């Protein structure tokens, strides 16, 4: 192996060869340990190193420089000045402009402080239906309507020049039935048949399905699909056209490792590892979060560190808090798995607080999330491309004298507008009558009630009705900004979902595209409304204008606060007033206390309680406005309707 590596690296100057070998020495143990699920981990590690050497040799000089810079600044994605943005490329760019049009949005992104851009799946999928692009038919081609791989490389270069890192999805669990590996398997090539889980009859699938949950019970029940060409049942966790890969086959590991290195060499800096929780299959389990998943991810990360250390991994693991922390590394994998992971619980709890005007469940649930390695970061967000599943743990609910099942029903009723007094305009997604589960689709502004408020304003027949409607608009705007203040103030890497920055509502025409008609999540995936952006810029008093200004202000203040570096843990603490959500961050420069009024009514936190957390109110400043906090006569901190306060030492 040593001779083959030397041959691969020979065209490079001596210092480049030395750097590669030093990285191998640094990461070899992590690579080898991660490959222990295979019978001969040493042989697999050797194959993987050859792939890494080839990718390293072919890496552009500009990317080598980025690698060196990131090696000196490994915390770049943890820094408080980093804000993220997520969008579908074709919905962010002007219609028909593809990846070139995305480059034209850089000015808009920089206004928001964006340093990280996540473009939703854009590698070549199968023809529709394709699960929103997650049924990939070719990892090395870009969707034809967006451009070419050369266009992607050019976009990455442009973004990098503006200080913005490009994040792309890499689906690890499955490929489309039309992917060349699946085509070869259907053609009878045994090597590629072994890339998938194929069974001649229902005996083994039935044993597996006894413990497997269904992901899409409405339109893709079951986890196996009969394929005539294969003459077998193939594992299909998500849809019949998405074939699960057999990660117990080391050939599959090497194939995906090569894809990781290929995308890294296109200038991709963050890889979102999609459906990562499902990689390893074990009879009698839910086939999620198995230990081998963390081992193999560690091996992939070590390999990327050798060839392209500028690249970081983001785990798309929407699982229970006790499980998700393992994707950032626990125990022997501490800090060795992914660098980023989604804090799904934070999103769920923010919406829960806004619905019930009570912070107790959120405080308890979020406080018991295990600590994560100080070298990693949560992705925090108010909305994303997906539906909201009400992941409220029954034990957490009982701890605050609530009923978990009842609360989940309440949240679905509230955000679908069925609960009396609710102004939310969400849509029920994937109602499961067997479990009562009803997930919710909807944009942040629509869930916050802005659509209902604007409808009231349009219908107002007199001054009193108009004033009431204006008040409802004010409340909806305040809810959106409060939600984002929690997200920005929690630490980690906050990500804006496209359109939220100008309070876009649900897309009324979401079903007009035939392949979207059966999936109401497209209601909250609208094209970025450029008219609304212009309105936000021109009319600061409008709802879009206030949200736009508020989001920019949050980013500016956040960048000035070292307390919000992701290495500083967020500690939810129970405030004396249940209407206030409180988060403490202990930094060497002094503590930061985030206080968030989750109600329409004014609230107050006693001065003695604030003082107990290291911040005498009279010696503190609210970083969000630069002034001392509003104190009541008895020294308590006063919070107005839906007000966020970031207290630090004056």
C-alpha positions in Angstrom: 0.0 0.0 0.0 2.9 2.4 0.9 4.3 2.0 -2.6 0.9 2.7 -4.3 0.4 5.8 -2.2 3.9 7.0 -3.1 3.1 6.5 -6.8 -0.1 8.4 -6.5 1.5 11.3 -4.7 4.7 11.4 -6.8 3.5 14.3 -9.1 3.1 16.6 -6.1 5.8 18.8 -4.6 7.6 17.5 -1.5 5.8 19.7 1.0 2.4 18.5 -0.3 3.5 14.8 0.1 4.7 15.5 3.6 1.4 17.2 4.5 -0.6 14.2 3.3 1.6 11.7 5.3 1.3 13.8 8.4 -2.5 13.8 8.1 -2.5 10.1 7.7 -0.5 9.7 10.9 -3.0 12.0 12.7 -6.2 10.4 11.5 -5.1 6.7 10.8 -6.3 5.4 14.2 -9.7 7.0 13.8 -10.1 5.6 10.3 -9.1 2.1 11.3 -11.3 2.1 14.4 -14.3 3.3 12.4 -13.9 0.3 10.0 -14.1 -2.4 12.6 -17.7 -3.4 11.6 -15.9 -5.1 8.6 -14.1 -8.5 8.8 -10.8 -6.9 7.5 -10.7 -3.3 8.5 -7.0 -2.9 7.6 -7.8 -3.9 4.0 -10.7 -1.5 3.7 -8.6 1.3 5.3 -5.9 0.7 2.6 -8.5 1.0 -0.2 -9.9 4.1 1.4 -6.4 5.7 1.7 -5.7 5.1 -2.0 -9.0 7.0 -2.8 -7.9 9.8 -0.4 -4.5 10.1 -2.0 -6.0 10.4 -5.5 -8.4 13.1 -4.4 -5.6 14.9 -2.6 -3.4 14.9 -5.7 -6.2 16.3 -7.8 -7.4 18.9 -5.4 -7.2 22.6 -6.6 -4.5 24.8 -5.2 -7.2 27.2 -3.9 -8.8 24.3 -2.0 -5.4 23.3 -0.5 -5.1 26.8 0.8 -8.6 26.6 2.3 -7.6 23.3 4.0 -4.6 25.0 5.6 -6.7 28.0 6.8 -9.4 25.7 8.2 -6.8 23.6 10.0 -5.7 26.8 11.8 -9.3 27.8 12.4 -11.1 24.5 13.1 -13.8 26.4 15.0 -14.9 28.5 11.9 -18.4 27.1 11.9 -18.8 27.6 15.7 -18.2 31.3 15.7 -21.0 33.7 16.5 -20.6 35.7 13.3 -21.6 32.6 11.2 -25.3 32.5 10.2 -26.7 30.0 7.8 -29.3 30.0 5.1 -31.1 27.1 3.5 -33.1 27.0 0.2 -33.9 25.0 -2.9 -31.5 26.4 -5.6 -34.3 26.8 -8.2 -36.5 28.6 -5.7 -33.8 30.9 -4.4 -32.5 32.0 -7.9 -34.7 33.9 -10.3 -36.7 31.4 -12.3 -34.8 29.6 -15.0 -31.4 30.9 -14.0 -30.1 27.8 -12.2 -26.9 27.8 -10.3 -25.7 30.9 -12.0 -28.7 32.7 -10.6 -27.9 31.6 -7.1 -24.6 33.5 -7.3 -26.6 36.6 -8.0 -28.3 36.3 -4.5 -25.0 36.8 -2.7 -25.8 40.4 -1.9 -29.1 39.5 -0.3 -27.4 36.7 1.8 -24.6 39.0 3.0 -27.2 41.5 4.2 -28.4 38.8 6.6 -24.8 37.9 7.7 -24.9 34.6 5.9 -21.6 32.6 5.9 -23.1 29.2 5.2 -25.5 28.4 2.3 -27.3 25.0 2.3 -28.8 24.2 -1.1 -31.3 21.4 -1.0 -30.7 18.3 -3.1 -29.4 19.2 -6.5 -27.5 16.1 -7.6 -29.2 14.3 -10.5 -32.3 12.5 -9.2 -34.6 10.0 -10.9 -37.6 11.4 -12.8 -40.4 12.5 -10.6 -41.5 11.2 -8.2 -38.1 11.5 -6.5 -38.8 12.4 -2.9 -37.9 16.1 -3.5 -34.6 15.1 -5.1 -33.5 12.6 -2.4 -33.8 9.7 -4.8 -30.3 10.3 -6.4 -29.6 8.6 -9.7 -26.1 10.1 -10.2 -23.9 11.5 -7.4 -21.5 13.1 -10.0 -24.0 15.1 -12.0 -26.1 18.2 -11.3 -29.7 18.4 -12.2 -29.9 19.4 -15.8 -32.3 22.3 -15.1 -29.8 23.8 -12.7 -26.6 23.4 -14.7 -23.5 21.2 -14.7 -20.9 20.1 -12.3 -18.7 22.9 -13.8 -21.5 25.4 -12.8 -21.5 24.0 -9.3 -17.8 24.3 -9.0 -18.0 27.9 -10.3 -20.8 28.7 -7.7 -18.7 27.2 -4.9 -15.7 29.4 -6.0 -17.9 32.6 -6.1 -19.4 31.8 -2.7 -16.0 31.1 -1.2 -14.7 34.4 -2.5 -17.5 36.1 -0.6 -16.8 34.2 2.6 -19.8 31.8 2.2 -19.4 28.1 2.6 -21.5 25.8 0.4 -23.4 22.9 2.0 -24.9 20.1 -0.1 -26.9 17.0 0.7 -25.3 13.6 0.3 -27.8 10.8 0.7 -26.0 7.9 2.4 -28.8 5.5 3.1 -30.2 4.8 -0.4 -30.0 5.5 -4.1 -32.7 5.7 -6.8 -33.8 2.5 -8.6 -32.3 4.2 -11.7 -28.8 4.7 -10.2 -26.1 2.7 -12.2 -25.5 0.4 -9.2 -29.2 -0.5 -9.1 -29.4 -0.8 -12.9 -26.4 -3.2 -12.8 -28.0 -5.2 -10.0 -31.2 -5.5 -12.0 -29.2 -6.7 -14.9 -27.9 -9.6 -12.9 -24.4 -8.4 -11.8 -23.9 -10.2 -8.5 -21.3 -7.6 -7.3 -23.9 -4.8 -7.5 -26.7 -7.0 -6.2 -24.6 -7.2 -3.1 -24.8 -3.4 -2.8 -28.5 -3.8 -1.7 -30.5 -5.9 0.7 -32.3 -8.4 -1.5 -34.4 -11.3 -0.3 -36.0 -14.1 -2.4 -39.2 -14.2 -0.3 -41.0 -12.5 2.5 -39.6 -14.6 5.3 -36.7 -12.3 6.4 -38.5 -9.0 5.4 -41.4 -10.0 7.6 -39.1 -10.7 10.6 -37.5 -7.3 10.1 -40.8 -5.5 9.7 -42.0 -6.7 13.0 -39.9 -4.0 14.6 -39.6 -1.4 11.8 -41.5 1.9 12.0 -43.0 3.3 8.8 -41.6 6.6 7.6 -44.3 7.5 5.1 -47.3 5.4 6.1 -49.7 7.3 3.8 -48.0 6.7 0.4 -45.2 4.3 1.1 -46.3 1.7 3.6 -43.9 -1.1 4.5 -40.1 -1.2 4.2 -39.6 -3.7 1.3 -40.6 -3.7 -2.4 -40.8 -6.6 -4.8 -38.7 -6.0 -8.0 -39.4 -8.2 -11.0 -35.9 -7.6 -12.5 -34.2 -8.6 -9.2 -36.8 -11.4 -8.6 -36.5 -10.4 -5.0 -37.7 -8.1 -2.2 -35.4 -5.1 -1.9 -35.2 -2.9 1.2 -36.9 0.4 0.6 -37.2 2.3 3.9 -38.6 5.5 2.3 -40.2 4.8 -1.1 -40.3 1.9 -3.5 -37.9 3.8 -5.9 -35.3 4.4 -3.1 -33.2 1.3 -2.5 -31.4 1.1 0.8 -27.6 0.4 0.4 -26.0 -2.5 2.2 -23.4 -0.8 4.4 -22.3 -4.1 5.7 -20.6 -4.5 2.3 -17.2 -2.7 2.4 -17.5 -2.0 -1.3 -20.5 0.4 -0.5 -18.3 2.2 2.1 -15.6 2.7 -0.5 -18.0 3.9 -3.2 -19.5 6.5 -0.9 -16.1 7.6 0.4 -15.1 8.3 -3.1 -18.3 10.4 -3.6 -17.5 12.4 -0.5 -14.0 13.1 -1.8 -15.3 14.0 -5.3 -17.8 16.5 -3.9 -15.1 18.0 -1.6 -13.0 18.6 -4.7 -15.9 20.6 -6.3 -15.5 23.1 -3.5 -18.3 21.8 -1.2 -17.4 22.6 2.3 -20.3 21.1 4.3 -21.9 17.7 3.5 -25.3 17.1 5.0 -25.4 13.3 5.5 -29.0 12.5 4.8 -30.9 9.7 6.4 -27.7 8.7 8.2 -29.6 7.1 11.1 -30.8 4.2 8.9 -27.5 2.9 7.6 -27.0 -0.2 9.6 -29.6 -3.0 9.7 -30.1 -5.3 12.7 -32.9 -7.8 13.2 -35.2 -7.0 16.1 -34.5 -3.3 16.2 -35.9 -0.2 14.5 -32.7 -0.3 12.3 -31.9 3.3 13.4 -29.0 4.6 15.4 -27.1 1.4 15.5 -23.5 1.7 16.9 -22.0 0.8 13.5 -23.6 4.0 12.1 -21.3 6.1 14.3 -18.3 4.0 13.6 -18.6 4.2 9.8 -19.3 8.0 10.0 -16.1 8.4 12.1 -14.2 6.5 9.3 -15.7 8.8 6.6 -14.8 11.9 8.6 -11.3 10.7 9.2 -10.8 10.1 5.5 -12.1 13.6 4.7 -9.8 15.1 7.3 -6.8 13.4 5.5 -7.7 14.5 1.9 -9.8 17.7 2.5 -9.9 18.9 6.1 -11.8 22.0 5.1 -14.9 19.8 4.8 -17.2 19.2 7.8 -20.0 16.8 8.2 -23.6 17.6 9.2 -25.7 14.7 10.5 -29.3 14.7 9.3 -30.5 12.6 12.2 -34.0 13.6 13.3 -34.1 11.3 16.3 -34.6 11.5 20.1 -32.2 13.8 21.9 -30.5 11.0 23.7 -29.8 9.4 20.3 -28.9 12.5 18.3 -25.9 13.5 20.5 -24.2 10.3 19.4 -23.9 11.8 15.9 -21.7 14.5 17.3 -19.7 11.8 19.2 -20.1 10.3 22.6 -17.8 8.0 24.6 -15.0 6.6 22.4 -16.4 8.5 19.5 -16.3 11.8 21.3 -15.9 14.6 18.8 -15.1 12.1 16.0 -18.4 11.6 14.2 -20.1 14.6 12.6 -19.3 18.2 13.3 -22.8 19.5 13.1 -26.2 18.1 13.9 -29.8 19.4 13.8 -31.3 20.5 17.1 -34.8 19.3 16.1 -36.0 19.5 19.8 -35.3 23.2 19.9 -37.5 23.9 16.9 -40.3 21.7 18.4 -40.1 23.4 21.8 -40.1 26.9 20.4 -43.4 26.3 18.6 -44.7 24.5 21.7 -44.0 27.5 23.9 -45.6 29.9 21.5 -48.8 27.8 21.4 -49.2 27.2 25.1 -47.5 30.4 26.4 -45.6 28.2 28.8 -41.9 27.5 29.0 -41.8 24.7 31.5 -41.8 21.7 29.1 -39.2 23.4 26.9 -36.9 24.2 29.8 -37.1 20.6 31.2 -36.8 18.9 27.8 -33.9 21.0 26.5 -32.0 21.0 29.8 -31.7 17.3 29.8 -30.2 17.0 26.3 -26.7 15.6 27.0 -23.7 17.8 26.5 -22.0 17.6 23.1 -18.3 17.9 22.3 -17.0 21.4 22.5 -15.6 21.1 19.0 -19.1 20.5 17.5 -22.2 22.7 17.0 -25.9 22.3 16.8 -27.7 23.5 13.8 -30.5 25.6 15.3 -33.5 26.7 13.3 -37.1 27.8 13.5 -38.3 26.1 10.3 -36.8 23.9 7.6 -37.8 22.2 4.4 -39.5 19.4 6.3 -42.8 19.1 8.2 -42.8 19.5 12.0 -43.2 16.2 13.8 -44.2 16.9 17.5 -41.3 15.0 19.1 -42.5 15.6 22.7 -41.3 12.9 25.0 -44.0 11.4 27.3 -41.6 11.4 30.3 -40.7 15.1 29.7 -44.4 15.9 29.6 -45.1 14.0 32.8 -42.2 15.8 34.5 -44.1 19.1 34.1 -47.5 17.5 34.9 -48.7 17.3 31.3 -49.9 14.5 29.1 -47.5 13.8 26.2 -50.2 12.4 23.9 -52.6 15.1 24.7 -50.0 17.8 24.2 -49.1 16.4 20.8 -52.8 16.5 19.8 -53.1 20.1 21.0 -50.1 21.2 19.0 -51.4 19.6 15.8 -54.8 21.2 16.4 -53.3 24.5 17.2 -51.0 24.8 14.2 -53.6 23.5 11.8 -55.9 26.2 13.0 -58.4 23.8 14.5 -57.9 24.9 18.1 -60.2 27.7 19.3 -58.4 31.0 19.2 -55.5 29.8 17.0 -54.5 32.1 14.2 -52.0 29.5 12.7 -52.4 28.4 9.1 -50.5 25.1 9.0 -51.5 22.0 7.0 -51.7 18.5 8.4 -49.1 16.2 6.8 -49.1 12.4 7.0 -52.0 11.8 9.4 -51.5 8.3 10.9 -54.9 7.2 12.3 -53.2 4.2 14.0 -51.0 6.4 16.2 -52.9 9.7 16.0 -49.7 11.4 14.7 -50.4 14.5 12.6 -47.3 16.4 11.5 -47.6 20.0 10.3 -46.4 21.9 7.2 -46.3 25.6 7.0 -44.0 28.6 6.8 -42.8 30.3 10.0 -45.0 33.4 9.3 -48.1 31.4 8.5 -47.6 29.3 11.7 -47.1 32.5 13.6 -50.5 33.8 12.4 -49.4 36.5 10.0 -51.6 35.1 7.2 -54.7 35.2 9.4 -53.9 38.7 10.6 -53.4 40.0 7.0 -56.7 38.4 6.0 -58.4 40.2 8.9 -56.8 43.5 7.8 -58.2 43.0 4.3 -61.7 42.4 5.6 -61.7 45.1 8.2 -64.9 47.1 7.7 -64.4 49.8 10.3 -61.6 51.5 12.3 -62.0 49.2 15.3 -61.7 46.1 13.2 -58.7 47.6 11.4 -57.0 48.4 14.7 -57.6 44.9 16.0 -56.2 43.4 12.7 -53.1 45.7 12.9 -52.6 44.4 16.5 -52.7 40.8 15.2 -50.1 41.6 12.6 -47.9 43.1 15.3 -48.2 39.9 17.4 -47.4 37.6 14.4 -44.3 39.6 13.5 -43.2 39.5 17.2 -43.7 35.8 17.3 -41.5 35.2 14.2 -38.7 37.5 15.6 -39.0 36.0 19.1 -38.6 32.5 17.6 -35.5 33.5 15.7 -34.1 35.3 18.7 -34.3 32.0 20.6 -32.6 30.3 17.7 -29.9 32.9 17.4 -29.3 33.1 21.1 -29.1 29.4 21.8 -25.6 29.1 20.3 -24.7 26.7 17.6 -25.1 27.7 13.9 -28.5 29.3 13.3 -30.0 28.7 9.9 -32.7 30.8 8.2 -35.2 29.0 6.0 -35.6 30.9 2.7 -38.4 33.4 2.8 -38.6 33.6 6.6 -36.4 36.8 6.4 -39.2 38.6 4.7 -42.1 36.8 6.5 -43.3 34.8 3.4 -46.5 33.0 3.8 -47.6 29.5 2.7 -47.5 29.2 -1.1 -51.2 29.1 -2.1 -50.3 27.4 -5.4 -48.1 24.7 -3.9 -50.0 21.9 -5.6 -49.9 23.5 -9.1 -46.7 21.5 -9.9 -48.0 18.0 -10.6 -45.1 16.2 -8.8 -45.8 18.3 -5.7 -49.5 17.8 -5.6 -49.4 15.0 -3.1 -46.9 16.6 -0.7 -48.1 19.7 1.1 -44.6 20.4 2.5 -44.2 22.4 -0.7 -46.5 25.0 0.8 -43.6 26.2 2.9 -41.0 25.9 0.1 -42.1 28.9 -2.0 -39.9 30.8 -4.4 -38.1 33.7 -2.7 -40.6 36.5 -3.4 -38.5 39.3 -4.8 -41.4 41.7 -4.7 -41.6 41.0 -1.0 -37.8 41.5 -0.6 -38.2 44.9 -2.3 -41.1 45.8 -0.1 -39.1 44.8 3.0 -36.2 47.1 1.9 -38.5 50.0 0.9 -41.1 49.9 3.7 -39.6 49.3 7.1 -43.0 49.6 8.8 -44.5 46.7 6.8 -44.5 43.2 8.2 -41.8 42.0 5.8 -39.8 45.2 6.5 -39.9 44.6 10.3 -38.9 41.0 10.0 -36.1 41.8 7.5 -34.7 44.5 9.8 -35.1 42.3 12.9 -33.2 39.4 11.3 -30.4 41.6 10.2 -30.2 43.2 13.7 -30.1 39.7 15.3 -27.1 38.7 13.1 -25.2 41.9 13.8 -25.7 41.7 17.6 -24.9 38.0 17.6 -21.6 38.5 15.8 -20.5 40.9 18.6 -21.1 38.4 21.4 -18.3 35.8 22.1 -20.7 34.3 24.6 -22.5 32.8 21.6 -19.6 30.7 20.3 -20.9 27.2 20.0 -18.2 25.8 22.3 -20.1 27.5 25.2 -22.9 25.3 26.4 -26.5 26.5 26.5 -28.1 25.9 29.8 -31.9 26.3 29.9 -32.9 27.4 33.4 -36.3 27.5 35.0 -37.5 31.1 35.3 -39.8 32.0 38.2 -42.4 33.1 35.6 -43.6 30.2 33.4 -44.2 32.7 30.6 -40.4 33.4 30.3 -37.9 31.0 28.7 -34.4 31.5 30.0 -31.0 30.3 28.7 -27.8 30.8 30.5 -24.3 30.7 28.8 -21.2 30.8 31.1 -18.4 32.4 29.2 -14.9 33.5 30.6 -15.9 37.1 29.8 -18.9 36.7 32.1 -22.4 35.1 31.8 -25.0 35.8 29.2 -28.7 35.3 30.1 -31.3 35.1 27.4 -34.8 35.9 28.5 -37.7 35.3 26.1 -41.3 36.3 26.9 -43.3 33.6 25.1 -46.7 35.4 25.7 -48.7 38.4 24.5 -48.7 39.8 28.1 -45.9 41.7 29.9 -43.8 39.5 32.1 -41.3 40.1 34.8 -38.3 38.2 36.2 -37.2 39.1 39.7 -34.0 41.0 40.1 -32.7 38.6 42.8 -33.1 35.6 40.4 -31.2 37.4 37.6 -28.5 38.3 40.2 -28.2 34.6 41.3 -27.1 33.8 37.7 -24.2 36.3 37.9 -25.8 39.3 36.3 -26.9 42.1 38.7 -29.6 43.8 36.7 -28.3 47.3 37.5 -24.9 46.4 36.2 -26.2 44.6 33.0 -27.0 45.6 29.5 -29.5 44.2 27.0 -27.2 43.5 24.0 -30.2 43.6 21.7 -30.7 47.3 22.2 -27.5 48.5 23.9 -29.3 49.8 27.0 -29.8 48.6 30.5 -32.8 46.3 30.9 -36.2 47.8 31.7 -36.4 47.5 35.5 -39.5 47.6 37.6 -39.6 49.6 40.9 -38.6 46.5 42.9 -35.6 45.8 40.6 -37.1 43.1 38.4 -36.5 42.8 34.7 -39.6 43.8 32.7 -40.3 42.1 29.4 -42.9 43.4 27.0 -45.0 41.4 24.6 -42.9 38.6 23.0 -39.7 40.5 23.9 -36.3 38.8 23.8 -33.5 40.2 26.1 -29.9 39.2 25.9 -28.4 40.3 29.2 -24.6 40.6 29.5 -22.4 42.6 31.9 -22.3 46.3 31.1 
